[in-house]
Amino acid sequence: MQTGWRVGSLFNIPLYIDNSWFFIVLLITFLQGTNPDLQGVVGGTAGAWAAGLALALLLFASVLAHELGHSLVARSQGINVNSIKLFLFGGIASIESESKTPGQAFQVAAAGPAVSLILYVALTVIGNSVALPLVAKSLILSVATTNLILALFNLIPGLPLDGGQIFKAAVWKVTNSRAKGVRWAARSGQLVGFGGIGLGLLAFAGGAGLIGLWPALIGLFILRNAKNYNRMNDLQEGLSKLKVSDATIRDFRVLDADMTLREFADEYLLLDQKVAPVYFASSDGRYRGLVSIDGLRQVERSEWEHRNLQSIAQPLLDIPHVSENMPLTEAIELIEQKQLSRLTVLTPADSVAGTIDRGDVVRAVAKQMNFKVPEALIQKVKEDGAYPAGLQLGAIAQSIKQGARHSLTEEITSSCLLR
């Protein structure tokens, strides 16, 4: 779910402003408004504050143009752009899926810095060749310089920066493995993040004051997102190796198909369980179908004494099901698309191998990735019918199918960092 203030749209792309954006706008305005040199140029405090606000807004307009560069190139490749958000460190374009080839991924990544460089050249020419008031010339040249810094900084080869996306595309092209591209670029991003943190701490210790911590904050942001890329890549690789059989459990009961509905209700449905068991009817060594509570409710109680389970059993091939040999991602997609609580898993001979639900998927992924998930959490997933907030396996499975990358929290494809 998108957060922040929606302030309109550009090219039918929703534009959002995060609460942190207001802080950085006020900070830039304050620093410029209290600058004695600027006050001298504009002839007073009020003019300096107005110029400071104008500068802040122009800087974010540049960031917006940068993100539009990514977004419009992605859209030209048939990729949906969910939104653009401006926040503390600049901007984020939320792009639904990644490009299908490394060449196309390079085009999307390079588009943002290209826009920033074009703005730098255009604004520099205007600022130096057009007769303008001194304050206007100063603002234009400041924005031009910021666009140059924005382009060069984003070209550093580490995720989530654009340079990291370019680096990833290059490794993807050379190795023919998108996963290796993400892994190398994410590790490079972690090095960049640690470097920014170290630089900021050294600047602060050297007497630069709180402003010296700015590189450290940017470093923390880069480090966090680089780790997210790495984690997402590992999850995708781990999940893509699993089959339905790896998550299948035999948590079901096989009942005599000749049992009356009254016997079934009295002996099995009086149990108070949050997660209802799954029942299958069988006779003569063959499964006759799934017995559901809804099927029982559709029969008048007066008929329960005379009708048996086979009369309400749904044939196995008519209910939502998957083969135990299918990739687990296909089962996850089916559960999410149809909003099912569980699926029946069939053997190649179309008999019941077991069942699978979201909790079983979480358990299988945790085992594959060698991390512990409390059984209480798995039971909660089963009861709620929803994955944990930080482990949206439905989106991850979809991204594997599309050959794309989704973040655990947002779909981040680029990040412009203001300095």
BELPE-V955482 format. One record per pair of residues at least 12 apart in sequence whose ideal C-beta (glycine too) atoms are under 8 Angstrom apart, sorted by sequence separation. I is the first residue (numbers start at 1). GAP is how many residues later the second one is. D is the distance in Angstrom with one decimal. If there is no record, write none. Layout:
# BELPE-V955482
i | gap | d
I | GAP | D
I | GAP | D
This chain:
# BELPE-V955482
i | gap | d
2 | 12 | 7.4
4 | 12 | 3.9
5 | 12 | 4.7
33 | 12 | 6.9
81 | 12 | 6.6
82 | 12 | 4.3
169 | 12 | 6.6
200 | 12 | 6.2
201 | 12 | 7.7
203 | 12 | 6.7
204 | 12 | 7.4
278 | 12 | 7.3
279 | 12 | 4.2
299 | 12 | 8.0
322 | 12 | 6.5
331 | 12 | 5.8
343 | 12 | 6.7
3 | 13 | 7.6
4 | 13 | 5.7
5 | 13 | 7.8
35 | 13 | 6.4
38 | 13 | 6.1
71 | 13 | 6.4
81 | 13 | 7.1
82 | 13 | 7.1
95 | 13 | 7.5
127 | 13 | 4.1
128 | 13 | 7.6
168 | 13 | 3.9
171 | 13 | 5.0
200 | 13 | 4.9
255 | 13 | 7.6
279 | 13 | 7.9
299 | 13 | 6.4
342 | 13 | 5.2
343 | 13 | 5.1
2 | 14 | 6.2
4 | 14 | 4.5
5 | 14 | 7.8
34 | 14 | 7.5
38 | 14 | 7.3
81 | 14 | 5.5
82 | 14 | 5.8
126 | 14 | 5.9
127 | 14 | 4.3
167 | 14 | 7.6
168 | 14 | 5.7
171 | 14 | 6.9
200 | 14 | 6.5
298 | 14 | 7.6
320 | 14 | 6.6
331 | 14 | 7.9
342 | 14 | 6.3
343 | 14 | 7.4
392 | 14 | 7.8
3 | 15 | 7.2
4 | 15 | 7.1
33 | 15 | 4.8
80 | 15 | 7.6
81 | 15 | 7.2
200 | 15 | 3.9
201 | 15 | 5.8
253 | 15 | 7.5
264 | 15 | 7.8
342 | 15 | 3.9
362 | 15 | 7.6
363 | 15 | 5.4
32 | 16 | 6.4
33 | 16 | 3.6
68 | 16 | 7.1
79 | 16 | 5.9
80 | 16 | 4.2
168 | 16 | 7.2
199 | 16 | 4.6
200 | 16 | 2.6
296 | 16 | 6.3
341 | 16 | 6.2
362 | 16 | 5.7
392 | 16 | 6.6
32 | 17 | 7.6
35 | 17 | 7.7
67 | 17 | 4.7
79 | 17 | 6.1
80 | 17 | 7.5
123 | 17 | 5.3
124 | 17 | 7.0
127 | 17 | 6.1
167 | 17 | 7.0
168 | 17 | 3.9
199 | 17 | 7.3
200 | 17 | 7.0
276 | 17 | 6.8
295 | 17 | 3.9
391 | 17 | 7.2
33 | 18 | 7.8
79 | 18 | 5.6
123 | 18 | 7.2
167 | 18 | 4.6
197 | 18 | 7.7
200 | 18 | 7.8
291 | 18 | 5.3
295 | 18 | 7.7
320 | 18 | 6.3
360 | 18 | 7.9
390 | 18 | 5.7
32 | 19 | 6.2
33 | 19 | 4.3
74 | 19 | 7.7
79 | 19 | 7.7
93 | 19 | 8.0
196 | 19 | 4.7
197 | 19 | 4.8
200 | 19 | 6.3
295 | 19 | 6.9
359 | 19 | 4.4
362 | 19 | 5.5
390 | 19 | 7.6
29 | 20 | 6.4
32 | 20 | 2.9
33 | 20 | 7.9
64 | 20 | 6.7
79 | 20 | 6.9
123 | 20 | 5.8
124 | 20 | 4.6
165 | 20 | 7.2
196 | 20 | 6.3
199 | 20 | 7.3
292 | 20 | 7.6
320 | 20 | 5.5
359 | 20 | 6.6
31 | 21 | 7.0
74 | 21 | 5.0
123 | 21 | 3.6
164 | 21 | 4.4
167 | 21 | 6.3
198 | 21 | 7.6
288 | 21 | 7.7
289 | 21 | 7.5
291 | 21 | 6.4
322 | 21 | 5.4
324 | 21 | 5.2
30 | 22 | 7.1
64 | 22 | 6.7
71 | 22 | 5.0
77 | 22 | 5.7
164 | 22 | 7.6
196 | 22 | 5.2
197 | 22 | 3.9
259 | 22 | 7.9
288 | 22 | 5.0
291 | 22 | 5.4
292 | 22 | 6.8
321 | 22 | 6.2
322 | 22 | 7.8
323 | 22 | 7.5
324 | 22 | 6.9
335 | 22 | 7.4
359 | 22 | 4.2
29 | 23 | 4.1
32 | 23 | 5.6
63 | 23 | 6.4
70 | 23 | 4.7
77 | 23 | 7.6
159 | 23 | 7.4
196 | 23 | 2.4
197 | 23 | 6.3
290 | 23 | 6.4
291 | 23 | 8.0
320 | 23 | 5.4
321 | 23 | 4.4
322 | 23 | 5.9
323 | 23 | 5.8
324 | 23 | 6.0
325 | 23 | 6.8
335 | 23 | 6.6
358 | 23 | 5.1
359 | 23 | 3.7
28 | 24 | 6.4
29 | 24 | 4.6
32 | 24 | 7.7
66 | 24 | 8.0
67 | 24 | 4.5
71 | 24 | 6.9
119 | 24 | 7.8
120 | 24 | 5.1
123 | 24 | 6.8
164 | 24 | 6.3
195 | 24 | 6.7
196 | 24 | 7.7
253 | 24 | 5.6
255 | 24 | 5.6
257 | 24 | 3.9
269 | 24 | 7.0
289 | 24 | 3.2
290 | 24 | 4.7
320 | 24 | 6.9
321 | 24 | 7.0
322 | 24 | 7.3
323 | 24 | 7.8
324 | 24 | 7.8
358 | 24 | 6.8
66 | 25 | 6.7
67 | 25 | 7.3
70 | 25 | 7.1
74 | 25 | 7.3
119 | 25 | 7.2
120 | 25 | 7.6
164 | 25 | 5.2
194 | 25 | 6.8
252 | 25 | 6.6
253 | 25 | 7.2
254 | 25 | 7.9
255 | 25 | 7.1
256 | 25 | 7.5
257 | 25 | 5.9
258 | 25 | 6.3
288 | 25 | 4.8
289 | 25 | 4.8
319 | 25 | 5.8
321 | 25 | 5.3
323 | 25 | 6.8
331 | 25 | 5.8
357 | 25 | 5.7
362 | 25 | 6.8
29 | 26 | 7.9
60 | 26 | 5.5
67 | 26 | 4.5
159 | 26 | 4.6
193 | 26 | 4.7
196 | 26 | 6.2
197 | 26 | 7.0
251 | 26 | 6.9
252 | 26 | 4.0
253 | 26 | 5.3
254 | 26 | 5.2
255 | 26 | 5.8
256 | 26 | 7.1
257 | 26 | 3.9
289 | 26 | 4.8
290 | 26 | 6.9
335 | 26 | 7.9
361 | 26 | 8.0
362 | 26 | 7.4
365 | 26 | 7.7
28 | 27 | 6.4
29 | 27 | 5.3
63 | 27 | 4.8
64 | 27 | 6.4
77 | 27 | 5.4
120 | 27 | 4.2
158 | 27 | 6.5
159 | 27 | 4.9
192 | 27 | 7.3
193 | 27 | 6.9
196 | 27 | 7.8
251 | 27 | 6.9
252 | 27 | 6.9
253 | 27 | 7.3
254 | 27 | 7.9
255 | 27 | 7.1
256 | 27 | 6.7
264 | 27 | 7.2
269 | 27 | 7.6
283 | 27 | 6.7
288 | 27 | 7.8
289 | 27 | 6.0
358 | 27 | 6.6
25 | 28 | 7.5
28 | 28 | 3.9
63 | 28 | 4.3
119 | 28 | 4.4
120 | 28 | 4.3
157 | 28 | 7.0
158 | 28 | 7.9
161 | 28 | 7.0
193 | 28 | 7.7
252 | 28 | 6.1
254 | 28 | 4.9
281 | 28 | 4.2
316 | 28 | 6.6
357 | 28 | 8.0
358 | 28 | 7.0
365 | 28 | 6.6
79 | 29 | 7.9
159 | 29 | 7.2
160 | 29 | 6.5
193 | 29 | 4.0
194 | 29 | 6.5
281 | 29 | 5.5
287 | 29 | 5.9
289 | 29 | 7.8
290 | 29 | 5.1
324 | 29 | 4.6
332 | 29 | 5.9
358 | 29 | 5.8
362 | 29 | 6.8
77 | 30 | 7.7
117 | 30 | 7.3
158 | 30 | 4.0
159 | 30 | 3.9
192 | 30 | 5.5
193 | 30 | 2.8
279 | 30 | 7.9
289 | 30 | 7.6
316 | 30 | 6.3
324 | 30 | 7.8
331 | 30 | 7.5
25 | 31 | 4.5
28 | 31 | 6.9
60 | 31 | 7.7
77 | 31 | 7.2
116 | 31 | 4.5
117 | 31 | 7.2
120 | 31 | 6.7
157 | 31 | 5.4
158 | 31 | 3.4
161 | 31 | 7.3
193 | 31 | 7.6
257 | 31 | 4.6
265 | 31 | 6.8
362 | 31 | 7.2
24 | 32 | 7.5
25 | 32 | 7.2
116 | 32 | 7.4
158 | 32 | 7.4
264 | 32 | 7.1
281 | 32 | 4.2
361 | 32 | 5.9
158 | 33 | 6.5
189 | 33 | 5.7
190 | 33 | 5.9
193 | 33 | 5.8
254 | 33 | 7.6
280 | 33 | 7.7
317 | 33 | 6.7
328 | 33 | 6.8
73 | 34 | 5.5
74 | 34 | 4.9
116 | 34 | 4.7
117 | 34 | 4.8
158 | 34 | 3.8
189 | 34 | 7.5
192 | 34 | 7.6
316 | 34 | 6.2
322 | 34 | 7.4
25 | 35 | 7.2
73 | 35 | 5.0
116 | 35 | 3.7
158 | 35 | 7.5
261 | 35 | 6.0
316 | 35 | 7.9
358 | 35 | 7.6
156 | 36 | 5.7
189 | 36 | 7.1
190 | 36 | 4.6
255 | 36 | 6.8
316 | 36 | 6.9
328 | 36 | 6.8
113 | 37 | 7.8
114 | 37 | 7.9
189 | 37 | 3.1
190 | 37 | 6.7
70 | 38 | 5.7
73 | 38 | 4.2
113 | 38 | 4.3
116 | 38 | 7.4
188 | 38 | 7.9
261 | 38 | 6.2
21 | 39 | 7.3
70 | 39 | 7.4
72 | 39 | 7.3
113 | 39 | 8.0
187 | 39 | 7.6
265 | 39 | 6.5
186 | 40 | 4.9
189 | 40 | 6.9
190 | 40 | 7.6
70 | 41 | 5.2
113 | 41 | 5.3
186 | 41 | 7.5
69 | 42 | 3.9
70 | 42 | 4.7
112 | 42 | 6.5
113 | 42 | 5.5
261 | 42 | 7.3
262 | 42 | 4.1
69 | 43 | 4.6
186 | 43 | 4.1
187 | 43 | 7.2
261 | 43 | 4.0
262 | 43 | 5.1
185 | 44 | 7.4
186 | 44 | 4.2
260 | 44 | 6.6
261 | 44 | 7.8
341 | 44 | 5.5
67 | 45 | 6.6
69 | 45 | 6.3
260 | 45 | 6.1
264 | 45 | 6.0
66 | 46 | 4.4
69 | 46 | 3.6
260 | 46 | 7.3
261 | 46 | 5.2
66 | 47 | 7.6
68 | 47 | 7.2
69 | 47 | 7.9
182 | 47 | 5.9
183 | 47 | 6.7
186 | 47 | 6.7
260 | 47 | 6.8
261 | 47 | 7.1
182 | 48 | 7.6
260 | 48 | 5.7
261 | 48 | 7.0
15 | 49 | 7.5
66 | 49 | 5.4
113 | 49 | 5.5
259 | 49 | 6.1
260 | 49 | 7.9
65 | 50 | 5.3
66 | 50 | 5.2
112 | 50 | 5.2
113 | 50 | 7.9
182 | 50 | 7.9
183 | 50 | 5.8
258 | 50 | 5.1
259 | 50 | 5.1
261 | 50 | 7.9
65 | 51 | 7.6
182 | 51 | 4.4
257 | 51 | 6.4
258 | 51 | 7.4
261 | 51 | 7.1
110 | 52 | 7.1
257 | 52 | 5.2
258 | 52 | 7.0
109 | 53 | 5.0
256 | 53 | 7.3
257 | 53 | 4.0
10 | 54 | 7.5
62 | 54 | 6.8
65 | 54 | 6.3
109 | 54 | 8.0
179 | 54 | 5.8
255 | 54 | 6.0
290 | 54 | 6.5
13 | 55 | 7.6
109 | 56 | 3.4
110 | 56 | 6.1
257 | 56 | 6.6
11 | 57 | 7.1
62 | 57 | 5.9
108 | 57 | 7.3
109 | 57 | 4.8
179 | 57 | 7.2
10 | 58 | 6.5
13 | 58 | 5.7
179 | 58 | 5.7
336 | 58 | 3.9
106 | 59 | 8.0
109 | 59 | 8.0
335 | 59 | 7.6
11 | 60 | 7.5
90 | 60 | 7.8
105 | 60 | 6.7
106 | 60 | 5.9
109 | 60 | 6.4
11 | 61 | 6.6
161 | 61 | 6.9
332 | 61 | 5.6
333 | 61 | 7.3
336 | 61 | 7.6
160 | 62 | 6.7
164 | 62 | 7.7
332 | 62 | 5.9
336 | 62 | 7.8
105 | 63 | 7.1
106 | 63 | 4.1
11 | 64 | 7.8
24 | 64 | 5.4
105 | 64 | 4.2
106 | 64 | 7.5
158 | 64 | 6.7
278 | 64 | 7.0
287 | 64 | 5.8
333 | 64 | 5.3
21 | 65 | 4.9
23 | 65 | 6.6
160 | 65 | 4.1
287 | 65 | 5.5
332 | 65 | 4.0
333 | 65 | 6.4
21 | 66 | 5.5
103 | 66 | 7.5
159 | 66 | 6.8
160 | 66 | 6.6
278 | 66 | 7.6
16 | 67 | 5.6
18 | 67 | 5.9
20 | 67 | 5.1
21 | 67 | 6.8
102 | 67 | 4.4
105 | 67 | 6.9
159 | 67 | 5.1
330 | 67 | 7.9
13 | 68 | 5.1
14 | 68 | 7.3
15 | 68 | 7.2
16 | 68 | 7.1
17 | 68 | 7.2
18 | 68 | 6.7
20 | 68 | 3.6
102 | 68 | 7.3
158 | 68 | 6.5
329 | 68 | 4.0
333 | 68 | 6.8
14 | 69 | 4.4
15 | 69 | 5.4
16 | 69 | 4.3
17 | 69 | 5.2
18 | 69 | 3.7
160 | 69 | 6.7
328 | 69 | 7.8
13 | 70 | 6.6
14 | 70 | 7.4
15 | 70 | 7.8
16 | 70 | 7.3
17 | 70 | 7.8
18 | 70 | 7.0
102 | 70 | 4.1
103 | 70 | 7.3
159 | 70 | 4.7
13 | 71 | 5.8
15 | 71 | 7.7
102 | 71 | 4.0
329 | 71 | 5.2
280 | 72 | 5.7
329 | 72 | 6.4
10 | 74 | 7.4
102 | 76 | 7.6
248 | 76 | 6.0
278 | 77 | 5.2
244 | 78 | 5.3
102 | 79 | 7.3
244 | 79 | 6.7
245 | 79 | 4.2
2 | 80 | 7.3
98 | 80 | 7.9
244 | 80 | 5.1
245 | 80 | 6.9
2 | 81 | 5.7
4 | 81 | 5.7
58 | 81 | 6.6
62 | 81 | 6.1
243 | 81 | 7.1
244 | 81 | 7.1
247 | 81 | 5.8
243 | 82 | 6.2
244 | 82 | 4.9
246 | 82 | 6.3
2 | 83 | 7.7
4 | 83 | 7.5
243 | 83 | 6.7
244 | 83 | 7.4
51 | 84 | 5.7
55 | 84 | 5.6
59 | 84 | 6.4
62 | 84 | 6.4
66 | 84 | 6.4
243 | 84 | 6.2
244 | 84 | 5.5
247 | 84 | 7.4
54 | 85 | 6.1
58 | 85 | 4.7
62 | 85 | 5.2
242 | 85 | 7.3
243 | 85 | 5.9
242 | 86 | 4.1
244 | 86 | 7.6
51 | 87 | 7.9
55 | 87 | 6.1
59 | 87 | 5.6
63 | 87 | 7.2
240 | 87 | 7.2
242 | 87 | 7.9
244 | 87 | 5.0
47 | 88 | 7.4
51 | 88 | 6.4
55 | 88 | 7.1
62 | 88 | 6.6
66 | 88 | 7.8
239 | 89 | 6.6
240 | 89 | 6.7
239 | 90 | 6.2
2 | 92 | 7.6
70 | 92 | 7.8
41 | 93 | 5.7
42 | 93 | 5.1
41 | 94 | 5.5
38 | 97 | 8.0
41 | 97 | 6.5
248 | 97 | 4.6
254 | 98 | 7.8
38 | 100 | 7.7
245 | 100 | 7.5
252 | 100 | 6.9
244 | 101 | 5.8
252 | 102 | 6.8
250 | 103 | 7.9
251 | 103 | 7.2
252 | 103 | 5.6
250 | 104 | 4.6
251 | 104 | 6.1
275 | 104 | 7.3
248 | 105 | 5.7
249 | 105 | 5.4
250 | 105 | 7.9
248 | 106 | 4.0
249 | 106 | 6.4
248 | 107 | 7.1
249 | 107 | 7.1
275 | 107 | 5.1
245 | 108 | 7.1
248 | 108 | 5.4
275 | 108 | 5.9
247 | 109 | 5.2
274 | 109 | 5.2
249 | 111 | 5.4
244 | 112 | 6.4
248 | 112 | 7.2
247 | 113 | 4.6
247 | 114 | 5.3
247 | 116 | 7.0
247 | 117 | 3.7
246 | 118 | 4.9
246 | 121 | 8.0
242 | 122 | 5.8
246 | 122 | 7.4
242 | 123 | 7.2
239 | 126 | 6.0
242 | 126 | 5.9
238 | 127 | 6.6
241 | 127 | 6.8
89 | 128 | 7.8
89 | 129 | 6.3
239 | 129 | 7.4
235 | 130 | 7.3
238 | 130 | 4.5
238 | 131 | 4.9
89 | 132 | 5.5
235 | 134 | 6.9
234 | 135 | 6.8
239 | 154 | 7.1
239 | 157 | 6.2
239 | 158 | 6.7
236 | 160 | 6.2
240 | 160 | 5.4
235 | 161 | 5.8
239 | 161 | 6.5
236 | 163 | 6.8
232 | 164 | 7.3
236 | 164 | 5.5
236 | 169 | 7.4
233 | 172 | 7.5
232 | 173 | 6.1
232 | 174 | 7.0
232 | 175 | 6.4
229 | 176 | 7.4
232 | 176 | 6.3
231 | 177 | 7.1
229 | 178 | 7.9
228 | 179 | 5.7
228 | 180 | 6.1
228 | 181 | 7.6
225 | 182 | 8.0
225 | 187 | 6.6
225 | 190 | 7.0
221 | 194 | 7.7
222 | 195 | 7.8
221 | 196 | 7.3
218 | 199 | 5.4
218 | 201 | 7.5
214 | 205 | 7.0
182 | 223 | 6.8
178 | 225 | 6.9
165 | 248 | 7.1
165 | 249 | 6.8
160 | 252 | 5.8
162 | 252 | 5.6
161 | 253 | 8.0
162 | 253 | 8.0
160 | 254 | 7.2
161 | 254 | 6.5
160 | 255 | 4.8
161 | 256 | 7.4
154 | 260 | 7.8
154 | 261 | 7.8
154 | 262 | 6.2
154 | 263 | 7.1
153 | 264 | 6.2
150 | 266 | 5.9
153 | 266 | 6.6
150 | 267 | 7.8
150 | 268 | 7.3
150 | 269 | 8.0
149 | 270 | 5.8
146 | 272 | 7.5
146 | 273 | 7.8
116 | 300 | 7.9
97 | 302 | 6.8
112 | 302 | 5.6
100 | 303 | 6.2
98 | 304 | 7.7
109 | 304 | 8.0
112 | 304 | 6.8
97 | 305 | 4.7
98 | 305 | 6.9
108 | 305 | 6.9
109 | 305 | 7.0
97 | 306 | 7.9
98 | 306 | 4.1
108 | 306 | 8.0
97 | 307 | 3.5
98 | 307 | 5.3
96 | 308 | 7.6
97 | 309 | 7.8
96 | 315 | 6.2
98 | 315 | 7.3
94 | 316 | 5.9
95 | 316 | 6.0
94 | 317 | 4.8
92 | 318 | 7.0
94 | 318 | 6.8
95 | 318 | 4.2
93 | 319 | 7.9
94 | 319 | 7.5
95 | 319 | 8.0
92 | 320 | 5.5
93 | 320 | 5.6
93 | 321 | 5.1
92 | 322 | 7.0
91 | 323 | 8.0
92 | 323 | 5.6
91 | 324 | 7.2
90 | 325 | 6.5
91 | 325 | 4.7
89 | 326 | 6.9
90 | 326 | 3.7
89 | 327 | 7.8
90 | 327 | 5.0
89 | 328 | 4.8
90 | 328 | 4.7
82 | 329 | 6.5
89 | 329 | 6.3
74 | 339 | 7.3
70 | 343 | 6.4
70 | 344 | 4.8
67 | 347 | 6.7
66 | 348 | 8.0
67 | 349 | 6.5
66 | 350 | 4.9
63 | 353 | 4.7
63 | 355 | 6.7
60 | 358 | 8.0
59 | 359 | 6.3
24 | 394 | 7.0
